Each structure stands twice: as structure tokens, then as C-alpha cells.
Amino acid sequence: ELKVEQNPLFLSMQEGKNYTIYCNYSTTSDRLYWYRQDPGKSLESLFVLLSNGAVKQEGRLMASLDTKARLSTLHITAAVHDLSATYFCAVVNAGKSTFGDGTTLTVKP
Amino acid sequence: NAGVTQTPKFRVLKTGQSMTLLCAQDMNHEYMYWYRQDPGMGLRLIHYSVGEGTTAKGEVPDGYNVSRLKKQNFLLGLESAAPSQTSVYFCASSALLGDTQYFGPGTRLTVL
């Protein structure tokens, strides 16, 4: 059974600071997604990582994948309030997605 | 292009009542999914469909039934609601299995 662990589960940051969210998974994966969920809203896809060493960046967010370590990271650079949300990684194996429990990010001025 | 829509947005049931949640997508996607999201947890897959007329069990299927009579619609039924089914239910669709999933706005269900 595929297990996906995210840490931290809660993260409070000051604006302008950098931080990294980690996503570990237990078995081989076809691909890995990062999603964002705003409070009371639905999930929106941010990145898809398809192979070892893949790196995707958009704005202040950068995601990477190390398939050998079974680890993905979501790095936040110079956080701003608009990044406050819950971030989920989802690992795909045999076509099915298993979600982590999410990291709730709060960016404070 | 509405994407994925869900009906209703909110619902309160009494224990033992039944209801059906409707999901519709206009992207011509083959694959559709029903998830539940509980506080502090990620999404757990209830059932999914790989095409019109097909359904399959996910991680937490007990107490739920589904049907996919038309490609654009995926229905989730609760035959006899229980308080443990209080949750937010999300529908999603994707073009291919394992592809990016597009999510609906969610249905908040409370079972008293």
C-alpha cells in the first residue's frame, strides 16, 4: 500500500522568508503532483513531476522530485501573503493518486 | 466551459436517509473520481470510473455506490447515511488515468 507523508503539516512563515515542504512516499511512482487548496475551495493543480531530477518553477514556488529517495520538495521563496493555502502532494501509482495530508501554510506580514 | 460542477453544494441529512450527489464535467474526460476530505486529512478515493458504464472501488468505498450512465456525469449515492459520512466530497476528472485531475467545488455533507 502506497503511503504518502508530508511535513510539516502546519507552517507559519513571515513574509519574505524561505521554506521547504517535504513529501515522502513509500513505493515507486509514475508521477507526482502538487495541488493548492484555498480555504473552503477546491484543489488546483500546480505542478506535475514526471521523472527523477524534474524541477518545475512558477513564481515563488519551485517543486523537485528525487525518485531514488522517494522525495519531492516544494520550495517557497520570499513568501507573500497570497501564498497562504494548503498544499497537497499526490503520488500516482498504477494510475491511482494517493494524497498526502496537506501542509497548511500561513504567511504573516 | 464550466469544467467540473457538483450538485448540491451543501446538504444536511438525518441518519438513515439517502441522497445522491451529482458530478458533471464538460471536458470530455474519460476518467472521473469521487473523493472525501475530512479535517486535517488529504483526499481519500471512494470510487472511480474509467469510462461510461464502468465503475471501480477506491480506498474507502463502503457505504457508497456510484453510477456512470453518461460520460459527462458521475453520481455518488449514499443509501443509508451515517454520521461517519459527514465530510466534504470532491469530484474530479482527468483525460487519462494518472493525468492532472480537475476538481469540482465540493459538496459539504453533514449527517446528524
Interface residues (C-beta under 8 A of the other chain):
Chain A: V4 L9 D30 R31 Y33 K41 S42 L43 E44 S45 V48 F88 A90 V92 G95 K96 S97 T98 F99 G100 D101 G102
Chain B: G40 M41 G42 L43 R44 L45 Y48 G58 E59 F90 A92 L97 G98 T100 Q101 Y102 F103 G104 P105 G106
